[in-house]
Each structure stands twice: as C-alpha cells, then as structure tokens.
Amino acid sequence: MDEKILELLQEMQRDIKDLKVGQVETNNRLNTMQNDITDMQGNITDMQNDITEIKSDVKINRNTLDAVIKHTSKLVEDTTDIKKDLNKVEIVTSSNWTDIAKLKSIK
C-alpha cells in the first residue's frame, strides 16, 4: 500500500512538473503574441501616417489638376477666338483683293 501511495505521489509530481513546463511554454507563447501585437500596433500607426500623407498628396494633386483643367479650358477658348479672328482676316483680305482687282481693271 505504501508503494502504491509512493507511486501515486511520484506520478502526481511528474504531472505537476509537466504542468509547470506547459505553463512556461504558454507564458512564452503569450509573450511572443504580446510582442507581435505591439509590433502590429506600430505598423498600424505607420500605415495611418502613410494614409494621411497620401490623402494630403491627393488633395494637392487634385488642386493642381483643377488648375490645369481651367488653364486648358482657357487655352481652348483663346484658340477658338484666334480661329474666328483669322477667318475674319481671311474674308477681309479676300474682299480687299477683289477691290484691288477692280481698281486695276479701271485703269
């Protein structure tokens, strides 16, 4: 009977040692997970800063694009006006040539 009790106690002692080893492993895993979470939080902060910077760049690009669009629109208007003016000059020049031809024929 004493032997059975001794065996039982030894078995219980082994189980306790196994539990302690398991607890150390669990603590190591938890520490690793905690470090990973801390690293991820740093990465998230970096990503948030990058997103803020990108948003700022997008606003600047949008403003620049709007300015280019307005300038292009103005250039198109100016080009259209120049074409109209050239057309008028061409018509007036044609009329002047006609008048010159008439004047030459009168001489």
N, CA, C and O atoms as a GROMACS GRO file, in nm:
protein
  428
    1MET      N    1   0.081  -0.119   0.000
    1MET     CA    2   0.000   0.000   0.000
    1MET      C    3   0.086   0.126   0.000
    1MET      O    4   0.058   0.223  -0.069
    2ASP      N    5   0.192   0.121   0.079
    2ASP     CA    6   0.283   0.236   0.081
    2ASP      C    7   0.346   0.258  -0.056
    2ASP      O    8   0.370   0.370  -0.099
    3GLU      N    9   0.371   0.146  -0.123
    3GLU     CA   10   0.430   0.157  -0.256
    3GLU      C   11   0.333   0.223  -0.354
    3GLU      O   12   0.374   0.305  -0.437
    4LYS      N   13   0.208   0.187  -0.345
    4LYS     CA   14   0.107   0.248  -0.432
    4LYS      C   15   0.096   0.398  -0.404
    4LYS      O   16   0.085   0.478  -0.497
    5ILE      N   17   0.099   0.434  -0.279
    5ILE     CA   18   0.092   0.576  -0.244
    5ILE      C   19   0.214   0.648  -0.297
    5ILE      O   20   0.205   0.758  -0.351
    6LEU      N   21   0.330   0.583  -0.282
    6LEU     CA   22   0.454   0.642  -0.332
    6LEU      C   23   0.449   0.658  -0.484
    6LEU      O   24   0.489   0.761  -0.536
    7GLU      N   25   0.400   0.558  -0.553
    7GLU     CA   26   0.387   0.566  -0.698
    7GLU      C   27   0.290   0.677  -0.738
    7GLU      O   28   0.315   0.754  -0.830
    8LEU      N   29   0.180   0.682  -0.666
    8LEU     CA   30   0.081   0.787  -0.693
    8LEU      C   31   0.142   0.925  -0.671
    8LEU      O   32   0.121   1.015  -0.751
    9LEU      N   33   0.216   0.941  -0.565
    9LEU     CA   34   0.279   1.070  -0.536
    9LEU      C   35   0.382   1.105  -0.644
    9LEU      O   36   0.393   1.221  -0.684
   10GLN      N   37   0.458   1.005  -0.689
   10GLN     CA   38   0.556   1.029  -0.793
   10GLN      C   39   0.486   1.068  -0.925
   10GLN      O   40   0.530   1.157  -0.997
   11GLU      N   41   0.379   0.999  -0.952
   11GLU     CA   42   0.303   1.031  -1.073
   11GLU      C   43   0.246   1.172  -1.064
   11GLU      O   44   0.248   1.247  -1.162
   12MET      N   45   0.195   1.208  -0.947
   12MET     CA   46   0.142   1.343  -0.927
   12MET      C   47   0.255   1.446  -0.940
   12MET      O   48   0.234   1.555  -0.995
   13GLN      N   49   0.371   1.412  -0.891
   13GLN     CA   50   0.485   1.503  -0.900
   13GLN      C   51   0.524   1.523  -1.047
   13GLN      O   52   0.554   1.635  -1.088
   14ARG      N   53   0.525   1.415  -1.125
   14ARG     CA   54   0.554   1.427  -1.268
   14ARG      C   55   0.449   1.513  -1.339
   14ARG      O   56   0.482   1.596  -1.423
   15ASP      N   57   0.325   1.491  -1.303
   15ASP     CA   58   0.217   1.571  -1.364
   15ASP      C   59   0.235   1.719  -1.330
   15ASP      O   60   0.216   1.805  -1.416
   16ILE      N   61   0.272   1.748  -1.208
   16ILE     CA   62   0.293   1.888  -1.167
   16ILE      C   63   0.409   1.948  -1.246
   16ILE      O   64   0.401   2.062  -1.290
   17LYS      N   65   0.518   1.871  -1.263
   17LYS     CA   66   0.632   1.918  -1.341
   17LYS      C   67   0.589   1.943  -1.485
   17LYS      O   68   0.626   2.045  -1.545
   18ASP      N   69   0.511   1.852  -1.541
   18ASP     CA   70   0.462   1.870  -1.678
   18ASP      C   71   0.376   1.996  -1.689
   18ASP      O   72   0.386   2.070  -1.787
   19LEU      N   73   0.293   2.019  -1.588
   19LEU     CA   74   0.210   2.140  -1.587
   19LEU      C   75   0.296   2.265  -1.582
   19LEU      O   76   0.267   2.364  -1.649
   20LYS      N   77   0.403   2.262  -1.502
   20LYS     CA   78   0.492   2.378  -1.492
   20LYS      C   79   0.562   2.404  -1.625
   20LYS      O   80   0.574   2.518  -1.668
   21VAL      N   81   0.607   2.296  -1.690
   21VAL     CA   82   0.670   2.310  -1.821
   21VAL      C   83   0.568   2.368  -1.920
   21VAL      O   84   0.600   2.458  -1.998
   22GLY      N   85   0.448   2.316  -1.916
   22GLY     CA   86   0.342   2.366  -2.005
   22GLY      C   87   0.311   2.512  -1.977
   22GLY      O   88   0.285   2.589  -2.069
   23GLN      N   89   0.313   2.549  -1.850
   23GLN     CA   90   0.285   2.687  -1.812
   23GLN      C   91   0.395   2.779  -1.866
   23GLN      O   92   0.366   2.889  -1.915
   24VAL      N   93   0.521   2.735  -1.857
   24VAL     CA   94   0.631   2.815  -1.909
   24VAL      C   95   0.616   2.832  -2.061
   24VAL      O   96   0.634   2.941  -2.114
   25GLU      N   97   0.583   2.723  -2.130
   25GLU     CA   98   0.562   2.730  -2.274
   25GLU      C   99   0.448   2.824  -2.308
   25GLU      O  100   0.456   2.904  -2.402
   26THR      N  101   0.340   2.815  -2.232
   26THR     CA  102   0.224   2.902  -2.254
   26THR      C  103   0.263   3.048  -2.231
   26THR      O  104   0.225   3.135  -2.309
   27ASN      N  105   0.339   3.074  -2.125
   27ASN     CA  106   0.384   3.212  -2.099
   27ASN      C  107   0.473   3.263  -2.212
   27ASN      O  108   0.462   3.379  -2.253
   28ASN      N  109   0.561   3.176  -2.262
   28ASN     CA  110   0.646   3.217  -2.374
   28ASN      C  111   0.563   3.250  -2.497
   28ASN      O  112   0.589   3.349  -2.566
   29ARG      N  113   0.463   3.168  -2.524
   29ARG     CA  114   0.376   3.194  -2.639
   29ARG      C  115   0.300   3.325  -2.622
   29ARG      O  116   0.288   3.404  -2.716
   30LEU      N  117   0.249   3.348  -2.500
   30LEU     CA  118   0.176   3.472  -2.473
   30LEU      C  119   0.268   3.593  -2.488
   30LEU      O  120   0.227   3.696  -2.543
   31ASN      N  121   0.392   3.581  -2.440
   31ASN     CA  122   0.487   3.691  -2.455
   31ASN      C  123   0.517   3.718  -2.602
   31ASN      O  124   0.525   3.834  -2.644
   32THR      N  125   0.532   3.613  -2.679
   32THR     CA  126   0.556   3.628  -2.823
   32THR      C  127   0.436   3.696  -2.889
   32THR      O  128   0.453   3.786  -2.971
   33MET      N  129   0.316   3.653  -2.853
   33MET     CA  130   0.195   3.713  -2.909
   33MET      C  131   0.186   3.861  -2.870
   33MET      O  132   0.149   3.944  -2.952
   34GLN      N  133   0.220   3.892  -2.746
   34GLN     CA  134   0.214   4.031  -2.700
   34GLN      C  135   0.315   4.116  -2.779
   34GLN      O  136   0.284   4.229  -2.817
   35ASN      N  137   0.434   4.062  -2.803
   35ASN     CA  138   0.534   4.135  -2.883
   35ASN      C  139   0.484   4.155  -3.026
   35ASN      O  140   0.503   4.262  -3.085
   36ASP      N  141   0.421   4.051  -3.081
   36ASP     CA  142   0.366   4.062  -3.217
   36ASP      C  143   0.259   4.170  -3.224
   36ASP      O  144   0.254   4.247  -3.319
   37ILE      N  145   0.174   4.174  -3.123
   37ILE     CA  146   0.066   4.275  -3.119
   37ILE      C  147   0.126   4.415  -3.109
   37ILE      O  148   0.079   4.508  -3.175
   38THR      N  149   0.229   4.430  -3.027
   38THR     CA  150   0.295   4.560  -3.014
   38THR      C  151   0.356   4.602  -3.147
   38THR      O  152   0.345   4.718  -3.187
   39ASP      N  153   0.421   4.507  -3.216
   39ASP     CA  154   0.478   4.537  -3.347
   39ASP      C  155   0.369   4.577  -3.446
   39ASP      O  156   0.386   4.671  -3.523
   40MET      N  157   0.256   4.506  -3.442
   40MET     CA  158   0.145   4.537  -3.533
   40MET      C  159   0.089   4.675  -3.505
   40MET      O  160   0.053   4.748  -3.598
   41GLN      N  161   0.082   4.714  -3.378
   41GLN     CA  162   0.032   4.847  -3.345
   41GLN      C  163   0.123   4.954  -3.403
   41GLN      O  164   0.076   5.056  -3.453
   42GLY      N  165   0.255   4.929  -3.397
   42GLY     CA  166   0.349   5.022  -3.459
   42GLY      C  167   0.329   5.030  -3.609
   42GLY      O  168   0.333   5.138  -3.668
   43ASN      N  169   0.306   4.914  -3.671
   43ASN     CA  170   0.283   4.910  -3.815
   43ASN      C  171   0.154   4.982  -3.852
   43ASN      O  172   0.147   5.053  -3.953
   44ILE      N  173   0.052   4.964  -3.769
   44ILE     CA  174  -0.077   5.032  -3.795
   44ILE      C  175  -0.058   5.182  -3.787
   44ILE      O  176  -0.112   5.256  -3.869
   45THR      N  177   0.018   5.227  -3.688
   45THR     CA  178   0.043   5.371  -3.675
   45THR      C  179   0.117   5.422  -3.798
   45THR      O  180   0.084   5.528  -3.851
   46ASP      N  181   0.218   5.347  -3.843
   46ASP     CA  182   0.291   5.386  -3.964
   46ASP      C  183   0.198   5.392  -4.084
   46ASP      O  184   0.206   5.485  -4.164
   47MET      N  185   0.110   5.293  -4.096
   47MET     CA  186   0.017   5.290  -4.210
   47MET      C  187  -0.080   5.408  -4.202
   47MET      O  188  -0.113   5.468  -4.304
   48GLN      N  189  -0.126   5.443  -4.081
   48GLN     CA  190  -0.216   5.557  -4.068
   48GLN      C  191  -0.146   5.686  -4.108
   48GLN      O  192  -0.205   5.772  -4.173
   49ASN      N  193  -0.019   5.699  -4.070
   49ASN     CA  194   0.057   5.817  -4.110
   49ASN      C  195   0.075   5.821  -4.261
   49ASN      O  196   0.065   5.927  -4.322
   50ASP      N  197   0.102   5.705  -4.321
   50ASP     CA  198   0.116   5.698  -4.466
   50ASP      C  199  -0.014   5.736  -4.536
   50ASP      O  200  -0.013   5.808  -4.636
   51ILE      N  201  -0.126   5.688  -4.483
   51ILE     CA  202  -0.257   5.720  -4.542
   51ILE      C  203  -0.285   5.869  -4.533
   51ILE      O  204  -0.336   5.929  -4.628
   52THR      N  205  -0.251   5.930  -4.419
   52THR     CA  206  -0.270   6.074  -4.403
   52THR      C  207  -0.186   6.150  -4.504
   52THR      O  208  -0.232   6.248  -4.564
   53GLU      N  209  -0.062   6.106  -4.523
   53GLU     CA  210   0.028   6.170  -4.620
   53GLU      C  211  -0.026   6.153  -4.762
   53GLU      O  212  -0.021   6.247  -4.841
   54ILE      N  213  -0.075   6.035  -4.794
   54ILE     CA  214  -0.130   6.009  -4.927
   54ILE      C  215  -0.253   6.097  -4.952
   54ILE      O  216  -0.269   6.153  -5.060
   55LYS      N  217  -0.338   6.109  -4.850
   55LYS     CA  218  -0.457   6.196  -4.865
   55LYS      C  219  -0.415   6.339  -4.893
   55LYS      O  220  -0.475   6.407  -4.976
   56SER      N  221  -0.312   6.385  -4.824
   56SER     CA  222  -0.263   6.521  -4.846
   56SER      C  223  -0.210   6.536  -4.988
   56SER      O  224  -0.237   6.635  -5.055
   57ASP      N  225  -0.134   6.436  -5.034
   57ASP     CA  226  -0.081   6.439  -5.170
   57ASP      C  227  -0.194   6.439  -5.273
   57ASP      O  228  -0.186   6.508  -5.375
   58VAL      N  229  -0.298   6.361  -5.247
   58VAL     CA  230  -0.413   6.354  -5.339
   58VAL      C  231  -0.481   6.491  -5.348
   58VAL      O  232  -0.520   6.534  -5.457
   59LYS      N  233  -0.495   6.560  -5.234
   59LYS     CA  234  -0.556   6.693  -5.236
   59LYS      C  235  -0.472   6.790  -5.319
   59LYS      O  236  -0.525   6.868  -5.397
   60ILE      N  237  -0.340   6.782  -5.299
   60ILE     CA  238  -0.251   6.870  -5.376
   60ILE      C  239  -0.263   6.838  -5.524
   60ILE      O  240  -0.272   6.929  -5.607
   61ASN      N  241  -0.262   6.710  -5.559
   61ASN     CA  242  -0.274   6.669  -5.699
   61ASN      C  243  -0.408   6.712  -5.758
   61ASN      O  244  -0.415   6.754  -5.873
   62ARG      N  245  -0.513   6.700  -5.678
   62ARG     CA  246  -0.646   6.739  -5.725
   62ARG      C  247  -0.650   6.890  -5.754
   62ARG      O  248  -0.704   6.934  -5.855
   63ASN      N  249  -0.591   6.968  -5.663
   63ASN     CA  250  -0.588   7.113  -5.684
   63ASN      C  251  -0.506   7.149  -5.807
   63ASN      O  252  -0.545   7.236  -5.885
   64THR      N  253  -0.393   7.081  -5.825
   64THR     CA  254  -0.309   7.105  -5.942
   64THR      C  255  -0.384   7.067  -6.069
   64THR      O  256  -0.381   7.140  -6.168
   65LEU      N  257  -0.452   6.953  -6.066
   65LEU     CA  258  -0.528   6.908  -6.182
   65LEU      C  259  -0.640   7.006  -6.214
   65LEU      O  260  -0.664   7.037  -6.331
   66ASP      N  261  -0.709   7.055  -6.112
   66ASP     CA  262  -0.815   7.154  -6.136
   66ASP      C  263  -0.758   7.279  -6.203
   66ASP      O  264  -0.819   7.334  -6.294
   67ALA      N  265  -0.641   7.323  -6.157
   67ALA     CA  266  -0.578   7.441  -6.217
   67ALA      C  267  -0.541   7.415  -6.363
   67ALA      O  268  -0.560   7.501  -6.448
   68VAL      N  269  -0.488   7.296  -6.391
   68VAL     CA  270  -0.452   7.260  -6.529
   68VAL      C  271  -0.577   7.255  -6.616
   68VAL      O  272  -0.574   7.301  -6.731
   69ILE      N  273  -0.685   7.199  -6.564
   69ILE     CA  274  -0.809   7.192  -6.641
   69ILE      C  275  -0.861   7.332  -6.674
   69ILE      O  276  -0.902   7.358  -6.787
   70LYS      N  277  -0.859   7.421  -6.575
   70LYS     CA  278  -0.905   7.558  -6.600
   70LYS      C  279  -0.816   7.627  -6.705
   70LYS      O  280  -0.865   7.694  -6.795
   71HIS      N  281  -0.686   7.607  -6.691
   71HIS     CA  282  -0.593   7.669  -6.786
   71HIS      C  283  -0.614   7.614  -6.927
   71HIS      O  284  -0.613   7.689  -7.025
   72THR      N  285  -0.634   7.483  -6.936
   72THR     CA  286  -0.658   7.420  -7.066
   72THR      C  287  -0.787   7.472  -7.128
   72THR      O  288  -0.794   7.499  -7.248
   73SER      N  289  -0.889   7.486  -7.045
   73SER     CA  290  -1.016   7.539  -7.094
   73SER      C  291  -0.998   7.680  -7.149
   73SER      O  292  -1.054   7.715  -7.253
   74LYS      N  293  -0.922   7.761  -7.078
   74LYS     CA  294  -0.896   7.898  -7.123
   74LYS      C  295  -0.819   7.897  -7.255
   74LYS      O  296  -0.847   7.976  -7.345
   75LEU      N  297  -0.721   7.806  -7.267
   75LEU     CA  298  -0.645   7.796  -7.392
   75LEU      C  299  -0.735   7.755  -7.508
   75LEU      O  300  -0.720   7.806  -7.619
   76VAL      N  301  -0.828   7.664  -7.484
   76VAL     CA  302  -0.922   7.621  -7.589
   76VAL      C  303  -1.007   7.741  -7.632
   76VAL      O  304  -1.030   7.762  -7.751
   77GLU      N  305  -1.053   7.818  -7.534
   77GLU     CA  306  -1.132   7.938  -7.566
   77GLU      C  307  -1.050   8.034  -7.650
   77GLU      O  308  -1.098   8.084  -7.752
   78ASP      N  309  -0.927   8.060  -7.607
   78ASP     CA  310  -0.840   8.153  -7.680
   78ASP      C  311  -0.814   8.104  -7.822
   78ASP      O  312  -0.816   8.182  -7.917
   79THR      N  313  -0.790   7.974  -7.837
   79THR     CA  314  -0.764   7.916  -7.969
   79THR      C  315  -0.886   7.933  -8.059
   79THR      O  316  -0.874   7.966  -8.177
   80THR      N  317  -1.004   7.910  -8.002
   80THR     CA  318  -1.127   7.926  -8.079
   80THR      C  319  -1.143   8.072  -8.124
   80THR      O  320  -1.180   8.098  -8.238
   81ASP      N  321  -1.115   8.166  -8.034
   81ASP     CA  322  -1.124   8.308  -8.070
   81ASP      C  323  -1.023   8.344  -8.179
   81ASP      O  324  -1.055   8.420  -8.270
   82ILE      N  325  -0.902   8.289  -8.169
   82ILE     CA  326  -0.800   8.316  -8.270
   82ILE      C  327  -0.844   8.262  -8.405
   82ILE      O  328  -0.826   8.329  -8.507
   83LYS      N  329  -0.902   8.142  -8.408
   83LYS     CA  330  -0.951   8.084  -8.534
   83LYS      C  331  -1.057   8.174  -8.595
   83LYS      O  332  -1.057   8.197  -8.716
   84LYS      N  333  -1.149   8.226  -8.512
   84LYS     CA  334  -1.254   8.315  -8.563
   84LYS      C  335  -1.193   8.442  -8.622
   84LYS      O  336  -1.232   8.489  -8.728
   85ASP      N  337  -1.095   8.497  -8.548
   85ASP     CA  338  -1.031   8.620  -8.596
   85ASP      C  339  -0.957   8.596  -8.726
   85ASP      O  340  -0.963   8.679  -8.817
   86LEU      N  341  -0.887   8.482  -8.737
   86LEU     CA  342  -0.817   8.450  -8.862
   86LEU      C  343  -0.914   8.434  -8.978
   86LEU      O  344  -0.885   8.474  -9.091
   87ASN      N  345  -1.028   8.376  -8.950
   87ASN     CA  346  -1.130   8.360  -9.053
   87ASN      C  347  -1.178   8.497  -9.101
   87ASN      O  348  -1.195   8.518  -9.221
   88LYS      N  349  -1.199   8.589  -9.009
   88LYS     CA  350  -1.241   8.725  -9.046
   88LYS      C  351  -1.133   8.793  -9.129
   88LYS      O  352  -1.163   8.859  -9.228
   89VAL      N  353  -1.005   8.778  -9.087
   89VAL     CA  354  -0.894   8.838  -9.162
   89VAL      C  355  -0.891   8.782  -9.304
   89VAL      O  356  -0.868   8.855  -9.400
   90GLU      N  357  -0.912   8.652  -9.316
   90GLU     CA  358  -0.911   8.587  -9.448
   90GLU      C  359  -1.022   8.644  -9.536
   90GLU      O  360  -1.001   8.671  -9.654
   91ILE      N  361  -1.140   8.662  -9.478
   91ILE     CA  362  -1.254   8.716  -9.555
   91ILE      C  363  -1.226   8.861  -9.597
   91ILE      O  364  -1.250   8.899  -9.712
   92VAL      N  365  -1.174   8.941  -9.504
   92VAL     CA  366  -1.145   9.082  -9.536
   92VAL      C  367  -1.034   9.090  -9.640
   92VAL      O  368  -1.040   9.173  -9.731
   93THR      N  369  -0.932   9.004  -9.628
   93THR     CA  370  -0.823   9.003  -9.726
   93THR      C  371  -0.878   8.968  -9.864
   93THR      O  372  -0.839   9.029  -9.964
   94SER      N  373  -0.966   8.870  -9.868
   94SER     CA  374  -1.026   8.831  -9.995
   94SER      C  375  -1.103   8.948 -10.055
   94SER      O  376  -1.095   8.975 -10.175
   95SER      N  377  -1.177   9.018  -9.971
   95SER     CA  378  -1.254   9.133 -10.019
   95SER      C  379  -1.159   9.242 -10.070
   95SER      O  380  -1.186   9.306 -10.172
   96ASN      N  381  -1.048   9.263  -9.999
   96ASN     CA  382  -0.951   9.364 -10.043
   96ASN      C  383  -0.890   9.327 -10.178
   96ASN      O  384  -0.871   9.414 -10.264
   97TRP      N  385  -0.860   9.200 -10.198
   97TRP     CA  386  -0.805   9.156 -10.327
   97TRP      C  387  -0.906   9.182 -10.439
   97TRP      O  388  -0.869   9.222 -10.550
   98THR      N  389  -1.032   9.158 -10.407
   98THR     CA  390  -1.136   9.185 -10.508
   98THR      C  391  -1.139   9.333 -10.543
   98THR      O  392  -1.147   9.371 -10.660
   99ASP      N  393  -1.130   9.417 -10.439
   99ASP     CA  394  -1.131   9.562 -10.462
   99ASP      C  395  -1.007   9.605 -10.541
   99ASP      O  396  -1.016   9.690 -10.629
  100ILE      N  397  -0.892   9.546 -10.511
  100ILE     CA  398  -0.769   9.579 -10.583
  100ILE      C  399  -0.782   9.539 -10.730
  100ILE      O  400  -0.742   9.614 -10.820
  101ALA      N  401  -0.839   9.421 -10.753
  101ALA     CA  402  -0.857   9.375 -10.891
  101ALA      C  403  -0.950   9.470 -10.968
  101ALA      O  404  -0.925   9.500 -11.084
  102LYS      N  405  -1.057   9.516 -10.903
  102LYS     CA  406  -1.148   9.611 -10.969
  102LYS      C  407  -1.079   9.742 -11.002
  102LYS      O  408  -1.097   9.798 -11.110
  103LEU      N  409  -0.997   9.791 -10.905
  103LEU     CA  410  -0.927   9.916 -10.926
  103LEU      C  411  -0.826   9.903 -11.041
  103LEU      O  412  -0.810   9.997 -11.118
  104LYS      N  413  -0.761   9.791 -11.052
  104LYS     CA  414  -0.665   9.768 -11.158
  104LYS      C  415  -0.736   9.764 -11.295
  104LYS      O  416  -0.683   9.813 -11.396
  105SER      N  417  -0.854   9.706 -11.296
  105SER     CA  418  -0.926   9.694 -11.423
  105SER      C  419  -0.977   9.830 -11.469
  105SER      O  420  -0.996   9.850 -11.589
  106ILE      N  421  -0.999   9.923 -11.381
  106ILE     CA  422  -1.049  10.057 -11.417
  106ILE      C  423  -0.937  10.136 -11.486
  106ILE      O  424  -0.965  10.215 -11.576
  107LYS      N  425  -0.815  10.117 -11.448
  107LYS     CA  426  -0.705  10.194 -11.506
  107LYS      C  427  -0.697  10.175 -11.649
  107LYS      O  428  -0.610  10.233 -11.714
   0.00000   0.00000   0.00000
